[in-house]
Amino acid sequence: MKISLQEVEYVAGLARLKLSEEEKELFTGQLNTILQYMDKLNELDTADVEPTFHVVPHVNAFREDEPQRSMEREEVMANAPSRKGDFFRVPRIL
């Protein structure tokens, strides 16, 4: 499969990109090089290769979820730059 100059112009139009003639030629060549490489990869026999989403073993790095006591209301409200009763006071947004 080969990308034509018209296809590059079409995609640039969809992306609302203004490309010079030199850029169009450059991108056409680069995209064709990528597609040639993909064709070369398609020649490989991958019938016995198990599908994976990571090439290296992946271990969950999250910590255990342990319930903890939350902060007291007054301790939390001490951080409020402005408050009204038990609530944070913030600027009105209209």
PDB file of N, CA, C and O in Angstrom:
ATOM      1  N   MET A   1       0.846  -1.174   0.000  1.00  0.00           N
ATOM      2  CA  MET A   1       0.000   0.000   0.000  1.00  0.00           C
ATOM      3  C   MET A   1       0.892   1.238   0.000  1.00  0.00           C
ATOM      4  O   MET A   1       1.905   1.288   0.699  1.00  0.00           O
ATOM      5  N   LYS A   2       0.513   2.211  -0.773  1.00  0.00           N
ATOM      6  CA  LYS A   2       1.299   3.421  -0.891  1.00  0.00           C
ATOM      7  C   LYS A   2       0.398   4.629  -0.653  1.00  0.00           C
ATOM      8  O   LYS A   2      -0.745   4.674  -1.109  1.00  0.00           O
ATOM      9  N   ILE A   3       0.936   5.596   0.066  1.00  0.00           N
ATOM     10  CA  ILE A   3       0.204   6.836   0.343  1.00  0.00           C
ATOM     11  C   ILE A   3       0.483   7.815  -0.793  1.00  0.00           C
ATOM     12  O   ILE A   3       1.631   7.995  -1.201  1.00  0.00           O
ATOM     13  N   SER A   4      -0.558   8.436  -1.291  1.00  0.00           N
ATOM     14  CA  SER A   4      -0.379   9.415  -2.368  1.00  0.00           C
ATOM     15  C   SER A   4      -0.334  10.830  -1.782  1.00  0.00           C
ATOM     16  O   SER A   4      -0.719  11.059  -0.635  1.00  0.00           O
ATOM     17  N   LEU A   5       0.130  11.741  -2.576  1.00  0.00           N
ATOM     18  CA  LEU A   5       0.176  13.148  -2.180  1.00  0.00           C
ATOM     19  C   LEU A   5      -1.228  13.663  -1.881  1.00  0.00           C
ATOM     20  O   LEU A   5      -1.407  14.473  -0.972  1.00  0.00           O
ATOM     21  N   GLN A   6      -2.222  13.204  -2.633  1.00  0.00           N
ATOM     22  CA  GLN A   6      -3.607  13.642  -2.418  1.00  0.00           C
ATOM     23  C   GLN A   6      -4.120  13.167  -1.061  1.00  0.00           C
ATOM     24  O   GLN A   6      -4.876  13.881  -0.403  1.00  0.00           O
ATOM     25  N   GLU A   7      -3.715  11.969  -0.637  1.00  0.00           N
ATOM     26  CA  GLU A   7      -4.137  11.464   0.674  1.00  0.00           C
ATOM     27  C   GLU A   7      -3.509  12.270   1.803  1.00  0.00           C
ATOM     28  O   GLU A   7      -4.154  12.535   2.817  1.00  0.00           O
ATOM     29  N   VAL A   8      -2.246  12.659   1.626  1.00  0.00           N
ATOM     30  CA  VAL A   8      -1.596  13.510   2.628  1.00  0.00           C
ATOM     31  C   VAL A   8      -2.304  14.857   2.697  1.00  0.00           C
ATOM     32  O   VAL A   8      -2.535  15.374   3.789  1.00  0.00           O
ATOM     33  N   GLU A   9      -2.647  15.426   1.561  1.00  0.00           N
ATOM     34  CA  GLU A   9      -3.376  16.695   1.533  1.00  0.00           C
ATOM     35  C   GLU A   9      -4.742  16.561   2.202  1.00  0.00           C
ATOM     36  O   GLU A   9      -5.179  17.462   2.917  1.00  0.00           O
ATOM     37  N   TYR A  10      -5.417  15.429   1.967  1.00  0.00           N
ATOM     38  CA  TYR A  10      -6.734  15.192   2.561  1.00  0.00           C
ATOM     39  C   TYR A  10      -6.637  15.124   4.090  1.00  0.00           C
ATOM     40  O   TYR A  10      -7.428  15.752   4.794  1.00  0.00           O
ATOM     41  N   VAL A  11      -5.665  14.362   4.596  1.00  0.00           N
ATOM     42  CA  VAL A  11      -5.494  14.223   6.042  1.00  0.00           C
ATOM     43  C   VAL A  11      -5.076  15.562   6.656  1.00  0.00           C
ATOM     44  O   VAL A  11      -5.535  15.916   7.743  1.00  0.00           O
ATOM     45  N   ALA A  12      -4.222  16.294   5.975  1.00  0.00           N
ATOM     46  CA  ALA A  12      -3.816  17.618   6.474  1.00  0.00           C
ATOM     47  C   ALA A  12      -5.034  18.541   6.542  1.00  0.00           C
ATOM     48  O   ALA A  12      -5.157  19.341   7.470  1.00  0.00           O
ATOM     49  N   GLY A  13      -5.919  18.432   5.575  1.00  0.00           N
ATOM     50  CA  GLY A  13      -7.142  19.232   5.606  1.00  0.00           C
ATOM     51  C   GLY A  13      -8.035  18.857   6.777  1.00  0.00           C
ATOM     52  O   GLY A  13      -8.609  19.733   7.425  1.00  0.00           O
ATOM     53  N   LEU A  14      -8.157  17.558   7.056  1.00  0.00           N
ATOM     54  CA  LEU A  14      -8.952  17.114   8.204  1.00  0.00           C
ATOM     55  C   LEU A  14      -8.368  17.628   9.516  1.00  0.00           C
ATOM     56  O   LEU A  14      -9.103  17.976  10.440  1.00  0.00           O
ATOM     57  N   ALA A  15      -7.034  17.671   9.585  1.00  0.00           N
ATOM     58  CA  ALA A  15      -6.354  18.139  10.788  1.00  0.00           C
ATOM     59  C   ALA A  15      -6.194  19.655  10.811  1.00  0.00           C
ATOM     60  O   ALA A  15      -5.635  20.220  11.751  1.00  0.00           O
ATOM     61  N   ARG A  16      -6.691  20.302   9.765  1.00  0.00           N
ATOM     62  CA  ARG A  16      -6.604  21.764   9.629  1.00  0.00           C
ATOM     63  C   ARG A  16      -5.150  22.241   9.697  1.00  0.00           C
ATOM     64  O   ARG A  16      -4.822  23.214  10.376  1.00  0.00           O
ATOM     65  N   LEU A  17      -4.302  21.526   8.973  1.00  0.00           N
ATOM     66  CA  LEU A  17      -2.887  21.886   8.882  1.00  0.00           C
ATOM     67  C   LEU A  17      -2.610  22.490   7.524  1.00  0.00           C
ATOM     68  O   LEU A  17      -3.064  21.976   6.502  1.00  0.00           O
ATOM     69  N   LYS A  18      -1.869  23.575   7.516  1.00  0.00           N
ATOM     70  CA  LYS A  18      -1.405  24.153   6.258  1.00  0.00           C
ATOM     71  C   LYS A  18       0.013  23.659   6.027  1.00  0.00           C
ATOM     72  O   LYS A  18       0.940  24.008   6.759  1.00  0.00           O
ATOM     73  N   LEU A  19       0.162  22.843   5.000  1.00  0.00           N
ATOM     74  CA  LEU A  19       1.473  22.283   4.692  1.00  0.00           C
ATOM     75  C   LEU A  19       1.994  22.883   3.403  1.00  0.00           C
ATOM     76  O   LEU A  19       1.248  23.092   2.445  1.00  0.00           O
ATOM     77  N   SER A  20       3.293  23.156   3.398  1.00  0.00           N
ATOM     78  CA  SER A  20       3.921  23.620   2.163  1.00  0.00           C
ATOM     79  C   SER A  20       4.099  22.416   1.242  1.00  0.00           C
ATOM     80  O   SER A  20       3.942  21.271   1.667  1.00  0.00           O
ATOM     81  N   GLU A  21       4.424  22.680  -0.012  1.00  0.00           N
ATOM     82  CA  GLU A  21       4.639  21.593  -0.967  1.00  0.00           C
ATOM     83  C   GLU A  21       5.789  20.692  -0.515  1.00  0.00           C
ATOM     84  O   GLU A  21       5.735  19.476  -0.695  1.00  0.00           O
ATOM     85  N   GLU A  22       6.836  21.295   0.076  1.00  0.00           N
ATOM     86  CA  GLU A  22       7.972  20.507   0.555  1.00  0.00           C
ATOM     87  C   GLU A  22       7.550  19.592   1.699  1.00  0.00           C
ATOM     88  O   GLU A  22       7.971  18.437   1.762  1.00  0.00           O
ATOM     89  N   GLU A  23       6.714  20.109   2.609  1.00  0.00           N
ATOM     90  CA  GLU A  23       6.244  19.298   3.735  1.00  0.00           C
ATOM     91  C   GLU A  23       5.353  18.153   3.243  1.00  0.00           C
ATOM     92  O   GLU A  23       5.436  17.036   3.755  1.00  0.00           O
ATOM     93  N   LYS A  24       4.516  18.428   2.266  1.00  0.00           N
ATOM     94  CA  LYS A  24       3.655  17.375   1.719  1.00  0.00           C
ATOM     95  C   LYS A  24       4.501  16.250   1.130  1.00  0.00           C
ATOM     96  O   LYS A  24       4.218  15.073   1.351  1.00  0.00           O
ATOM     97  N   GLU A  25       5.536  16.617   0.382  1.00  0.00           N
ATOM     98  CA  GLU A  25       6.424  15.611  -0.198  1.00  0.00           C
ATOM     99  C   GLU A  25       7.156  14.844   0.900  1.00  0.00           C
ATOM    100  O   GLU A  25       7.286  13.622   0.828  1.00  0.00           O
ATOM    101  N   LEU A  26       7.634  15.566   1.918  1.00  0.00           N
ATOM    102  CA  LEU A  26       8.357  14.945   3.025  1.00  0.00           C
ATOM    103  C   LEU A  26       7.466  13.943   3.750  1.00  0.00           C
ATOM    104  O   LEU A  26       7.872  12.804   3.982  1.00  0.00           O
ATOM    105  N   PHE A  27       6.252  14.363   4.108  1.00  0.00           N
ATOM    106  CA  PHE A  27       5.342  13.490   4.847  1.00  0.00           C
ATOM    107  C   PHE A  27       4.887  12.307   4.001  1.00  0.00           C
ATOM    108  O   PHE A  27       4.700  11.211   4.530  1.00  0.00           O
ATOM    109  N   THR A  28       4.709  12.504   2.715  1.00  0.00           N
ATOM    110  CA  THR A  28       4.338  11.396   1.832  1.00  0.00           C
ATOM    111  C   THR A  28       5.444  10.344   1.854  1.00  0.00           C
ATOM    112  O   THR A  28       5.168   9.150   1.976  1.00  0.00           O
ATOM    113  N   GLY A  29       6.679  10.784   1.737  1.00  0.00           N
ATOM    114  CA  GLY A  29       7.809   9.846   1.780  1.00  0.00           C
ATOM    115  C   GLY A  29       7.924   9.153   3.121  1.00  0.00           C
ATOM    116  O   GLY A  29       8.148   7.944   3.173  1.00  0.00           O
ATOM    117  N   GLN A  30       7.774   9.900   4.212  1.00  0.00           N
ATOM    118  CA  GLN A  30       7.891   9.309   5.540  1.00  0.00           C
ATOM    119  C   GLN A  30       6.791   8.286   5.797  1.00  0.00           C
ATOM    120  O   GLN A  30       7.051   7.212   6.340  1.00  0.00           O
ATOM    121  N   LEU A  31       5.568   8.617   5.409  1.00  0.00           N
ATOM    122  CA  LEU A  31       4.465   7.676   5.608  1.00  0.00           C
ATOM    123  C   LEU A  31       4.653   6.422   4.760  1.00  0.00           C
ATOM    124  O   LEU A  31       4.344   5.319   5.213  1.00  0.00           O
ATOM    125  N   ASN A  32       5.149   6.573   3.554  1.00  0.00           N
ATOM    126  CA  ASN A  32       5.403   5.401   2.719  1.00  0.00           C
ATOM    127  C   ASN A  32       6.504   4.526   3.302  1.00  0.00           C
ATOM    128  O   ASN A  32       6.436   3.301   3.202  1.00  0.00           O
ATOM    129  N   THR A  33       7.521   5.138   3.910  1.00  0.00           N
ATOM    130  CA  THR A  33       8.581   4.373   4.566  1.00  0.00           C
ATOM    131  C   THR A  33       8.009   3.572   5.735  1.00  0.00           C
ATOM    132  O   THR A  33       8.368   2.410   5.927  1.00  0.00           O
ATOM    133  N   ILE A  34       7.125   4.186   6.513  1.00  0.00           N
ATOM    134  CA  ILE A  34       6.490   3.496   7.638  1.00  0.00           C
ATOM    135  C   ILE A  34       5.664   2.313   7.129  1.00  0.00           C
ATOM    136  O   ILE A  34       5.723   1.222   7.697  1.00  0.00           O
ATOM    137  N   LEU A  35       4.899   2.527   6.066  1.00  0.00           N
ATOM    138  CA  LEU A  35       4.071   1.450   5.524  1.00  0.00           C
ATOM    139  C   LEU A  35       4.911   0.318   4.950  1.00  0.00           C
ATOM    140  O   LEU A  35       4.521  -0.846   5.048  1.00  0.00           O
ATOM    141  N   GLN A  36       6.062   0.637   4.351  1.00  0.00           N
ATOM    142  CA  GLN A  36       6.957  -0.403   3.854  1.00  0.00           C
ATOM    143  C   GLN A  36       7.464  -1.256   5.014  1.00  0.00           C
ATOM    144  O   GLN A  36       7.558  -2.479   4.903  1.00  0.00           O
ATOM    145  N   TYR A  37       7.787  -0.604   6.121  1.00  0.00           N
ATOM    146  CA  TYR A  37       8.255  -1.329   7.303  1.00  0.00           C
ATOM    147  C   TYR A  37       7.142  -2.222   7.854  1.00  0.00           C
ATOM    148  O   TYR A  37       7.399  -3.358   8.252  1.00  0.00           O
ATOM    149  N   MET A  38       5.911  -1.715   7.877  1.00  0.00           N
ATOM    150  CA  MET A  38       4.786  -2.512   8.352  1.00  0.00           C
ATOM    151  C   MET A  38       4.572  -3.722   7.451  1.00  0.00           C
ATOM    152  O   MET A  38       4.268  -4.808   7.943  1.00  0.00           O
ATOM    153  N   ASP A  39       4.725  -3.554   6.143  1.00  0.00           N
ATOM    154  CA  ASP A  39       4.613  -4.687   5.225  1.00  0.00           C
ATOM    155  C   ASP A  39       5.686  -5.732   5.506  1.00  0.00           C
ATOM    156  O   ASP A  39       5.438  -6.934   5.413  1.00  0.00           O
ATOM    157  N   LYS A  40       6.886  -5.256   5.853  1.00  0.00           N
ATOM    158  CA  LYS A  40       7.971  -6.176   6.174  1.00  0.00           C
ATOM    159  C   LYS A  40       7.635  -6.950   7.449  1.00  0.00           C
ATOM    160  O   LYS A  40       7.907  -8.147   7.535  1.00  0.00           O
ATOM    161  N   LEU A  41       7.043  -6.272   8.444  1.00  0.00           N
ATOM    162  CA  LEU A  41       6.643  -6.955   9.680  1.00  0.00           C
ATOM    163  C   LEU A  41       5.541  -7.970   9.424  1.00  0.00           C
ATOM    164  O   LEU A  41       5.492  -9.012  10.077  1.00  0.00           O
ATOM    165  N   ASN A  42       4.656  -7.674   8.480  1.00  0.00           N
ATOM    166  CA  ASN A  42       3.562  -8.594   8.162  1.00  0.00           C
ATOM    167  C   ASN A  42       4.058  -9.891   7.539  1.00  0.00           C
ATOM    168  O   ASN A  42       3.321 -10.876   7.500  1.00  0.00           O
ATOM    169  N   GLU A  43       5.288  -9.906   7.054  1.00  0.00           N
ATOM    170  CA  GLU A  43       5.860 -11.124   6.479  1.00  0.00           C
ATOM    171  C   GLU A  43       6.252 -12.128   7.550  1.00  0.00           C
ATOM    172  O   GLU A  43       6.425 -13.308   7.248  1.00  0.00           O
ATOM    173  N   LEU A  44       6.395 -11.688   8.794  1.00  0.00           N
ATOM    174  CA  LEU A  44       6.819 -12.579   9.874  1.00  0.00           C
ATOM    175  C   LEU A  44       5.706 -13.552  10.233  1.00  0.00           C
ATOM    176  O   LEU A  44       4.525 -13.207  10.194  1.00  0.00           O
ATOM    177  N   ASP A  45       6.096 -14.762  10.582  1.00  0.00           N
ATOM    178  CA  ASP A  45       5.146 -15.779  11.022  1.00  0.00           C
ATOM    179  C   ASP A  45       4.945 -15.608  12.529  1.00  0.00           C
ATOM    180  O   ASP A  45       5.848 -15.894  13.315  1.00  0.00           O
ATOM    181  N   THR A  46       3.783 -15.151  12.920  1.00  0.00           N
ATOM    182  CA  THR A  46       3.485 -14.919  14.339  1.00  0.00           C
ATOM    183  C   THR A  46       2.414 -15.885  14.849  1.00  0.00           C
ATOM    184  O   THR A  46       1.755 -15.604  15.850  1.00  0.00           O
ATOM    185  N   ALA A  47       2.237 -17.012  14.173  1.00  0.00           N
ATOM    186  CA  ALA A  47       1.189 -17.961  14.546  1.00  0.00           C
ATOM    187  C   ALA A  47       1.392 -18.517  15.950  1.00  0.00           C
ATOM    188  O   ALA A  47       0.416 -18.754  16.662  1.00  0.00           O
ATOM    189  N   ASP A  48       2.633 -18.729  16.360  1.00  0.00           N
ATOM    190  CA  ASP A  48       2.909 -19.322  17.670  1.00  0.00           C
ATOM    191  C   ASP A  48       3.254 -18.289  18.730  1.00  0.00           C
ATOM    192  O   ASP A  48       3.708 -18.657  19.814  1.00  0.00           O
ATOM    193  N   VAL A  49       3.054 -17.013  18.448  1.00  0.00           N
ATOM    194  CA  VAL A  49       3.375 -15.955  19.402  1.00  0.00           C
ATOM    195  C   VAL A  49       2.112 -15.590  20.164  1.00  0.00           C
ATOM    196  O   VAL A  49       1.089 -15.245  19.571  1.00  0.00           O
ATOM    197  N   GLU A  50       2.197 -15.670  21.496  1.00  0.00           N
ATOM    198  CA  GLU A  50       1.050 -15.342  22.325  1.00  0.00           C
ATOM    199  C   GLU A  50       0.851 -13.826  22.349  1.00  0.00           C
ATOM    200  O   GLU A  50       1.815 -13.088  22.554  1.00  0.00           O
ATOM    201  N   PRO A  51      -0.369 -13.351  22.146  1.00  0.00           N
ATOM    202  CA  PRO A  51      -0.614 -11.904  22.180  1.00  0.00           C
ATOM    203  C   PRO A  51      -0.354 -11.344  23.579  1.00  0.00           C
ATOM    204  O   PRO A  51      -0.751 -11.937  24.582  1.00  0.00           O
ATOM    205  N   THR A  52       0.314 -10.204  23.627  1.00  0.00           N
ATOM    206  CA  THR A  52       0.590  -9.540  24.902  1.00  0.00           C
ATOM    207  C   THR A  52       0.356  -8.049  24.742  1.00  0.00           C
ATOM    208  O   THR A  52       0.313  -7.532  23.625  1.00  0.00           O
ATOM    209  N   PHE A  53       0.207  -7.369  25.857  1.00  0.00           N
ATOM    210  CA  PHE A  53       0.101  -5.922  25.796  1.00  0.00           C
ATOM    211  C   PHE A  53       1.345  -5.258  26.357  1.00  0.00           C
ATOM    212  O   PHE A  53       1.500  -4.043  26.235  1.00  0.00           O
ATOM    213  N   HIS A  54       2.238  -6.031  26.971  1.00  0.00           N
ATOM    214  CA  HIS A  54       3.536  -5.540  27.426  1.00  0.00           C
ATOM    215  C   HIS A  54       4.602  -6.530  26.972  1.00  0.00           C
ATOM    216  O   HIS A  54       4.377  -7.740  26.963  1.00  0.00           O
ATOM    217  N   VAL A  55       5.741  -6.011  26.603  1.00  0.00           N
ATOM    218  CA  VAL A  55       6.813  -6.908  26.164  1.00  0.00           C
ATOM    219  C   VAL A  55       7.609  -7.450  27.333  1.00  0.00           C
ATOM    220  O   VAL A  55       8.348  -8.421  27.177  1.00  0.00           O
ATOM    221  N   VAL A  56       7.473  -6.838  28.508  1.00  0.00           N
ATOM    222  CA  VAL A  56       8.144  -7.322  29.706  1.00  0.00           C
ATOM    223  C   VAL A  56       7.068  -7.656  30.743  1.00  0.00           C
ATOM    224  O   VAL A  56       5.974  -7.094  30.695  1.00  0.00           O
ATOM    225  N   PRO A  57       7.363  -8.555  31.671  1.00  0.00           N
ATOM    226  CA  PRO A  57       6.363  -8.860  32.705  1.00  0.00           C
ATOM    227  C   PRO A  57       5.978  -7.588  33.467  1.00  0.00           C
ATOM    228  O   PRO A  57       6.830  -6.775  33.826  1.00  0.00           O
ATOM    229  N   HIS A  58       4.705  -7.446  33.696  1.00  0.00           N
ATOM    230  CA  HIS A  58       4.197  -6.234  34.344  1.00  0.00           C
ATOM    231  C   HIS A  58       3.592  -6.614  35.694  1.00  0.00           C
ATOM    232  O   HIS A  58       2.754  -7.512  35.781  1.00  0.00           O
ATOM    233  N   VAL A  59       4.026  -5.921  36.738  1.00  0.00           N
ATOM    234  CA  VAL A  59       3.533  -6.197  38.086  1.00  0.00           C
ATOM    235  C   VAL A  59       2.794  -4.959  38.584  1.00  0.00           C
ATOM    236  O   VAL A  59       3.244  -3.831  38.381  1.00  0.00           O
ATOM    237  N   ASN A  60       1.676  -5.178  39.225  1.00  0.00           N
ATOM    238  CA  ASN A  60       0.904  -4.070  39.776  1.00  0.00           C
ATOM    239  C   ASN A  60       1.735  -3.356  40.842  1.00  0.00           C
ATOM    240  O   ASN A  60       2.203  -3.988  41.789  1.00  0.00           O
ATOM    241  N   ALA A  61       1.918  -2.062  40.693  1.00  0.00           N
ATOM    242  CA  ALA A  61       2.768  -1.294  41.596  1.00  0.00           C
ATOM    243  C   ALA A  61       1.969  -0.550  42.657  1.00  0.00           C
ATOM    244  O   ALA A  61       2.530   0.255  43.400  1.00  0.00           O
ATOM    245  N   PHE A  62       0.680  -0.807  42.735  1.00  0.00           N
ATOM    246  CA  PHE A  62      -0.148  -0.101  43.708  1.00  0.00           C
ATOM    247  C   PHE A  62       0.012  -0.704  45.099  1.00  0.00           C
ATOM    248  O   PHE A  62       0.283  -1.895  45.249  1.00  0.00           O
ATOM    249  N   ARG A  63      -0.159   0.130  46.097  1.00  0.00           N
ATOM    250  CA  ARG A  63      -0.100  -0.348  47.475  1.00  0.00           C
ATOM    251  C   ARG A  63      -1.439  -0.970  47.832  1.00  0.00           C
ATOM    252  O   ARG A  63      -2.434  -0.776  47.134  1.00  0.00           O
ATOM    253  N   GLU A  64      -1.455  -1.709  48.910  1.00  0.00           N
ATOM    254  CA  GLU A  64      -2.699  -2.296  49.395  1.00  0.00           C
ATOM    255  C   GLU A  64      -3.625  -1.181  49.864  1.00  0.00           C
ATOM    256  O   GLU A  64      -3.177  -0.182  50.427  1.00  0.00           O
ATOM    257  N   ASP A  65      -4.896  -1.360  49.629  1.00  0.00           N
ATOM    258  CA  ASP A  65      -5.884  -0.380  50.058  1.00  0.00           C
ATOM    259  C   ASP A  65      -6.301  -0.712  51.485  1.00  0.00           C
ATOM    260  O   ASP A  65      -7.041  -1.666  51.727  1.00  0.00           O
ATOM    261  N   GLU A  66      -5.815   0.089  52.417  1.00  0.00           N
ATOM    262  CA  GLU A  66      -6.113  -0.150  53.826  1.00  0.00           C
ATOM    263  C   GLU A  66      -6.936   1.013  54.367  1.00  0.00           C
ATOM    264  O   GLU A  66      -6.558   2.173  54.203  1.00  0.00           O
ATOM    265  N   PRO A  67      -8.049   0.707  55.007  1.00  0.00           N
ATOM    266  CA  PRO A  67      -8.866   1.793  55.563  1.00  0.00           C
ATOM    267  C   PRO A  67      -8.100   2.523  56.660  1.00  0.00           C
ATOM    268  O   PRO A  67      -7.417   1.910  57.481  1.00  0.00           O
ATOM    269  N   GLN A  68      -8.231   3.844  56.653  1.00  0.00           N
ATOM    270  CA  GLN A  68      -7.597   4.671  57.670  1.00  0.00           C
ATOM    271  C   GLN A  68      -8.603   5.686  58.172  1.00  0.00           C
ATOM    272  O   GLN A  68      -9.595   5.984  57.506  1.00  0.00           O
ATOM    273  N   ARG A  69      -8.339   6.202  59.335  1.00  0.00           N
ATOM    274  CA  ARG A  69      -9.192   7.229  59.896  1.00  0.00           C
ATOM    275  C   ARG A  69      -8.995   8.516  59.108  1.00  0.00           C
ATOM    276  O   ARG A  69      -7.861   8.897  58.818  1.00  0.00           O
ATOM    277  N   SER A  70     -10.086   9.187  58.759  1.00  0.00           N
ATOM    278  CA  SER A  70      -9.958  10.438  58.016  1.00  0.00           C
ATOM    279  C   SER A  70      -9.656  11.586  58.976  1.00  0.00           C
ATOM    280  O   SER A  70      -9.747  11.436  60.194  1.00  0.00           O
ATOM    281  N   MET A  71      -9.300  12.720  58.411  1.00  0.00           N
ATOM    282  CA  MET A  71      -8.955  13.895  59.220  1.00  0.00           C
ATOM    283  C   MET A  71     -10.213  14.470  59.876  1.00  0.00           C
ATOM    284  O   MET A  71     -11.321  14.336  59.357  1.00  0.00           O
ATOM    285  N   GLU A  72     -10.019  15.096  60.998  1.00  0.00           N
ATOM    286  CA  GLU A  72     -11.131  15.775  61.676  1.00  0.00           C
ATOM    287  C   GLU A  72     -11.543  16.993  60.865  1.00  0.00           C
ATOM    288  O   GLU A  72     -10.721  17.597  60.177  1.00  0.00           O
ATOM    289  N   ARG A  73     -12.814  17.349  60.947  1.00  0.00           N
ATOM    290  CA  ARG A  73     -13.352  18.468  60.177  1.00  0.00           C
ATOM    291  C   ARG A  73     -12.589  19.765  60.461  1.00  0.00           C
ATOM    292  O   ARG A  73     -12.255  20.494  59.527  1.00  0.00           O
ATOM    293  N   GLU A  74     -12.314  20.057  61.701  1.00  0.00           N
ATOM    294  CA  GLU A  74     -11.614  21.303  62.035  1.00  0.00           C
ATOM    295  C   GLU A  74     -10.200  21.319  61.462  1.00  0.00           C
ATOM    296  O   GLU A  74      -9.702  22.371  61.060  1.00  0.00           O
ATOM    297  N   GLU A  75      -9.559  20.161  61.426  1.00  0.00           N
ATOM    298  CA  GLU A  75      -8.219  20.072  60.857  1.00  0.00           C
ATOM    299  C   GLU A  75      -8.257  20.353  59.347  1.00  0.00           C
ATOM    300  O   GLU A  75      -7.366  21.013  58.812  1.00  0.00           O
ATOM    301  N   VAL A  76      -9.290  19.849  58.673  1.00  0.00           N
ATOM    302  CA  VAL A  76      -9.444  20.098  57.250  1.00  0.00           C
ATOM    303  C   VAL A  76      -9.779  21.561  57.005  1.00  0.00           C
ATOM    304  O   VAL A  76      -9.200  22.193  56.122  1.00  0.00           O
ATOM    305  N   MET A  77     -10.703  22.097  57.777  1.00  0.00           N
ATOM    306  CA  MET A  77     -11.139  23.477  57.578  1.00  0.00           C
ATOM    307  C   MET A  77     -10.047  24.486  57.932  1.00  0.00           C
ATOM    308  O   MET A  77     -10.110  25.640  57.507  1.00  0.00           O
ATOM    309  N   ALA A  78      -9.054  24.064  58.698  1.00  0.00           N
ATOM    310  CA  ALA A  78      -7.940  24.959  59.022  1.00  0.00           C
ATOM    311  C   ALA A  78      -7.157  25.308  57.757  1.00  0.00           C
ATOM    312  O   ALA A  78      -6.466  26.326  57.726  1.00  0.00           O
ATOM    313  N   ASN A  79      -7.252  24.490  56.728  1.00  0.00           N
ATOM    314  CA  ASN A  79      -6.546  24.749  55.478  1.00  0.00           C
ATOM    315  C   ASN A  79      -7.326  25.650  54.541  1.00  0.00           C
ATOM    316  O   ASN A  79      -6.795  26.078  53.516  1.00  0.00           O
ATOM    317  N   ALA A  80      -8.566  25.948  54.868  1.00  0.00           N
ATOM    318  CA  ALA A  80      -9.407  26.747  53.975  1.00  0.00           C
ATOM    319  C   ALA A  80      -8.986  28.205  54.029  1.00  0.00           C
ATOM    320  O   ALA A  80      -8.888  28.775  55.115  1.00  0.00           O
ATOM    321  N   PRO A  81      -8.733  28.826  52.870  1.00  0.00           N
ATOM    322  CA  PRO A  81      -8.393  30.249  52.878  1.00  0.00           C
ATOM    323  C   PRO A  81      -9.591  31.096  53.315  1.00  0.00           C
ATOM    324  O   PRO A  81      -9.428  32.167  53.899  1.00  0.00           O
ATOM    325  N   SER A  82     -10.790  30.602  53.023  1.00  0.00           N
ATOM    326  CA  SER A  82     -12.008  31.300  53.426  1.00  0.00           C
ATOM    327  C   SER A  82     -13.063  30.241  53.686  1.00  0.00           C
ATOM    328  O   SER A  82     -13.143  29.250  52.960  1.00  0.00           O
ATOM    329  N   ARG A  83     -13.864  30.443  54.706  1.00  0.00           N
ATOM    330  CA  ARG A  83     -14.889  29.457  55.024  1.00  0.00           C
ATOM    331  C   ARG A  83     -16.157  30.127  55.501  1.00  0.00           C
ATOM    332  O   ARG A  83     -16.155  31.268  55.964  1.00  0.00           O
ATOM    333  N   LYS A  84     -17.234  29.386  55.374  1.00  0.00           N
ATOM    334  CA  LYS A  84     -18.517  29.847  55.875  1.00  0.00           C
ATOM    335  C   LYS A  84     -19.124  28.670  56.617  1.00  0.00           C
ATOM    336  O   LYS A  84     -19.638  27.741  55.995  1.00  0.00           O
ATOM    337  N   GLY A  85     -19.069  28.700  57.926  1.00  0.00           N
ATOM    338  CA  GLY A  85     -19.535  27.573  58.733  1.00  0.00           C
ATOM    339  C   GLY A  85     -18.635  26.376  58.509  1.00  0.00           C
ATOM    340  O   GLY A  85     -17.418  26.465  58.673  1.00  0.00           O
ATOM    341  N   ASP A  86     -19.232  25.257  58.136  1.00  0.00           N
ATOM    342  CA  ASP A  86     -18.465  24.034  57.888  1.00  0.00           C
ATOM    343  C   ASP A  86     -18.138  23.814  56.418  1.00  0.00           C
ATOM    344  O   ASP A  86     -17.857  22.688  56.008  1.00  0.00           O
ATOM    345  N   PHE A  87     -18.171  24.885  55.619  1.00  0.00           N
ATOM    346  CA  PHE A  87     -17.959  24.766  54.186  1.00  0.00           C
ATOM    347  C   PHE A  87     -16.813  25.656  53.724  1.00  0.00           C
ATOM    348  O   PHE A  87     -16.544  26.699  54.319  1.00  0.00           O
ATOM    349  N   PHE A  88     -16.137  25.232  52.654  1.00  0.00           N
ATOM    350  CA  PHE A  88     -15.155  26.086  51.999  1.00  0.00           C
ATOM    351  C   PHE A  88     -15.910  27.186  51.283  1.00  0.00           C
ATOM    352  O   PHE A  88     -16.938  26.927  50.656  1.00  0.00           O
ATOM    353  N   ARG A  89     -15.419  28.402  51.367  1.00  0.00           N
ATOM    354  CA  ARG A  89     -16.026  29.504  50.647  1.00  0.00           C
ATOM    355  C   ARG A  89     -15.166  29.771  49.423  1.00  0.00           C
ATOM    356  O   ARG A  89     -13.961  29.995  49.533  1.00  0.00           O
ATOM    357  N   VAL A  90     -15.796  29.746  48.259  1.00  0.00           N
ATOM    358  CA  VAL A  90     -15.072  29.940  47.007  1.00  0.00           C
ATOM    359  C   VAL A  90     -15.713  31.065  46.235  1.00  0.00           C
ATOM    360  O   VAL A  90     -16.870  31.396  46.493  1.00  0.00           O
ATOM    361  N   PRO A  91     -14.992  31.679  45.279  1.00  0.00           N
ATOM    362  CA  PRO A  91     -15.582  32.750  44.479  1.00  0.00           C
ATOM    363  C   PRO A  91     -16.733  32.215  43.636  1.00  0.00           C
ATOM    364  O   PRO A  91     -16.693  31.080  43.160  1.00  0.00           O
ATOM    365  N   ARG A  92     -17.740  33.029  43.458  1.00  0.00           N
ATOM    366  CA  ARG A  92     -18.885  32.664  42.628  1.00  0.00           C
ATOM    367  C   ARG A  92     -18.463  32.657  41.171  1.00  0.00           C
ATOM    368  O   ARG A  92     -17.769  33.563  40.710  1.00  0.00           O
ATOM    369  N   ILE A  93     -18.883  31.637  40.455  1.00  0.00           N
ATOM    370  CA  ILE A  93     -18.586  31.547  39.022  1.00  0.00           C
ATOM    371  C   ILE A  93     -19.900  31.533  38.292  1.00  0.00           C
ATOM    372  O   ILE A  93     -20.739  30.661  38.513  1.00  0.00           O
ATOM    373  N   LEU A  94     -20.077  32.501  37.421  1.00  0.00           N
ATOM    374  CA  LEU A  94     -21.322  32.582  36.660  1.00  0.00           C
ATOM    375  C   LEU A  94     -21.058  32.375  35.206  1.00  0.00           C
ATOM    376  O   LEU A  94     -21.988  32.408  34.400  1.00  0.00           O
TER     377      LEU A  94
END
